[in-house]
Amino acid sequence: MNNWEKKRLEISAKYAAGAADEGDYAEAADAEIAHLREALKEVEEYFDQRADAEYFTDSAAPFPNEEMKLLGIVREALAGKP
């Protein structure tokens, strides 16, 4: 069980006992965001190793493969762009 899961269980127990407050929810949200950022960093590494573009003779610009497209989306998410 990782830290995020432990924090989620701790907040759930506090909530069930009626003892959770806004600070607990903010702390849980911060832990979840950190967990998701770590997951996105792993996804970024995966796509970075597989990103490529195809060049066609009848086109001036290269065509990115699916991994390259998804890499851009992941990097925007990590940068905090909508």
MOPE-V166736 format. One record per residue. N is the residue number from 1. RES is the residue in one small letter. SS is DSSP state (A for helix, B for strand, O for the rest). PSI is psi as a letter, one per 20 degrees, with the letter a starting at -180 (none if undefined). Layout:
# MOPE-V166736
[[N/RES/SS/PSI] [N/RES/SS/PSI]]
This chain:
# MOPE-V166736
[[1/m/O/p] [2/n/O/r] [3/n/A/h] [4/w/A/g] [5/e/A/h] [6/k/A/g] [7/k/A/g] [8/r/A/g] [9/l/A/h] [10/e/A/g] [11/i/A/h] [12/s/A/g] [13/a/A/g] [14/k/A/g] [15/y/A/g] [16/a/A/h] [17/a/O/i] [18/g/O/k] [19/a/O/j] [20/a/O/q] [21/d/O/a] [22/e/A/h] [23/g/A/h] [24/d/A/g] [25/y/A/h] [26/a/A/g] [27/e/A/g] [28/a/A/g] [29/a/A/g] [30/d/A/g] [31/a/A/g] [32/e/A/g] [33/i/A/g] [34/a/A/g] [35/h/A/g] [36/l/A/h] [37/r/A/g] [38/e/A/g] [39/a/A/g] [40/l/A/h] [41/k/A/h] [42/e/A/g] [43/v/A/g] [44/e/A/g] [45/e/A/g] [46/y/A/g] [47/f/A/h] [48/d/A/h] [49/q/A/i] [50/r/A/i] [51/a/O/p] [52/d/O/r] [53/a/B/q] [54/e/B/q] [55/y/O/p] [56/f/O/q] [57/t/O/h] [58/d/O/j] [59/s/O/p] [60/a/O/h] [61/a/O/q] [62/p/O/q] [63/f/B/o] [64/p/B/q] [65/n/O/r] [66/e/A/h] [67/e/A/h] [68/m/A/h] [69/k/A/g] [70/l/A/h] [71/l/A/g] [72/g/A/g] [73/i/A/g] [74/v/A/g] [75/r/A/h] [76/e/A/g] [77/a/A/g] [78/l/A/h] [79/a/A/i] [80/g/O/j] [81/k/O/q] [82/p/O/none]]
